[in-house]
Amino acid sequence: MKQHSFWVKLLVLALALSMVTVVFASCTTSGNGGNSTTAGGEGDAAQTTVATENTDADGFYLDDLPADLNFNRTFKILGCKQYRAQFWAESGESDDPIERAMYERNLTVEERIGIEFEWEMVNGDWGSRNDYINAMQTASDGGTPHDGMIAYNLVPQVIAVRGYAANLYGTEYLDLTGPWWPSVYLQEMLVNDQLYCLVESNDLGLLKNMMAMFFNNELLEARNMESPYDLVAKNEWTIDKLSEMIKDTYEDADNDQKVSSGDIFGCSTATNAKLDAWLYGLGVKLSEVRDGEVVSLLTDTTVDSFIDTMVKFLDTDDVYVFDPTQHKMFVEERVYFYSAGILLTNEIKNKNLEINYGVVPMPKLNSEQSRYYTHLSNTHDAWCVPYNVKDMDCTSAVIECMASESYRQIGPTYYDTYVKLRYAPDERLADMYDLVRDSVTFDFIYLFSCVYTNNPKDQIKACYKSPTSMNWATVYAQNQSAWDASFQQIVDTYAK
């Protein structure tokens, strides 16, 4: 499967080398030590940096959309009902500043492009994703396709394989070098000059669901544990170090004589989907690009090694990850370390919870790992467009404008003002949040995983959740034929 052209790669490299602003400069000037910034500085996972003097009064880059655009039409968007708060707001009168910013962003886009949004919200989260796909197909087959779709992030890939998604690459108004588009996402998903979906750098779902490791300062200090901040600075924040720190932290707090959610633990994680962050944190991917080809890594030895590492990590009462109440455990200060999305900061602040917490990236496999990595839990949004859209010029202008205005309005309001400043109880957190943001990665096969029968990412989790009954070599052998067929479908989607 050929990746996008040499000239696109060359352009991205030239922009990176000539950039005038370093997106995460606060990381490189922090007092946390050189190793932490080197580990996270291999690429900007959340956004592309553009070399240009074309900025507004606040220093934000401006897009190149013509000032006189006026399509004078209704623009119909198919949205996911469960996650609509990530891209849609009913009014600008809300007490929530994030919701007000969302509303104002949408108004700005309407005014700049000369359109009026018409929103159709249908069920479309993980459990109801087929309802969303069916609504899209029904509209397209009936000759009245939506002008654009904002979908649960694993949905557009299914739409693409079924032949219903338009290629967004090379459309009139999309500028993929803008800082509102994540370069690492494009490196994965722009293949053979074909791009069927897009995630914004400042999508609210992306910003809220970057996975990180929260820790309770008071619990750590009570046991004289070393500061995770210092471990990051020394390049010693690894899974082995975490295991060492939490050894013998388990306490039967509810006195029921069994390990249960009412006890005290060294480490827990959020819901099952959020366990995927451990895979990427420990430097594993399900695919990569080699010599212009997307190659499946499902048979790579790193998958087996990862499963072995997780089995060892979980084989203790100090770790508790397979129960839906871990969030409650952290809020009640009964867990030392908790891997969760950044959105946890909102709840702690909004509920006035007096928790003395800190945040660091997901731990590395070892100190030789070149950088920190993390993943997004599957609640962020992705753009896609029906193959028979009526006016691609209008659609590309709207998508570009939405992402550009999110970069100026949503990102600064949520991430810079609230997460890094108002929500942060610790002056060192701003640098850590930037390091977490810089560690976000994407994975081609993961994003296409819903195309597969017996989703491979879930089968990997099953192997370390039930190690006595499931073995990866056996699981792969049982699914190889079906998985090979699914991968071929994806290859064919991107074939010239």
Buried (B, 14 or more C-beta within 10 A) or exposed (E): BBBBBEEBBEEBEEBBEEBEEEBBEBBBEBEBBEBBBEBBBBBBBBBBBBBBEEEEEEEBBEBEBEEEBEBEBEBBBBBBBBBBBBBBBEEEEBEEEBBBBBBBBBBBBBEBBBBEBEBEBBBBBEEBBEBBBEBBBEBBEEEEBBBBBBBBBBBBBBBBBBEBBBBBBEBEBBBBBBBBBBBBBBBBBBBBBBBBBBBBBBBBBBBBBBBBBBBBBEBBEEEEBBBBBBBBBBBBBBBBBBBEBBEEBBBBBEEEEEEEBBBBBBBBBBBBBBBBBBBBBBBBBBBBBEEBEBBBBBEBEBBBBBBBBBBBBBEBBBBBBBBEEBBEBBBBBBBBBBBBBBBBBBEBBEEEEEBBBBBBBBBBBBBEBEBBBBBBBBBBBBBBBBBEBBEBEBBBBBBBBBBBBBBBBBBBBBBEBBBBEEBBBEEBBBBBBBBBBBBBBBBBBBBBBBBBEEBBBBBBBBBBBEBEEBBBEEBBEEBEEEBEEBBEBBBEBBEE
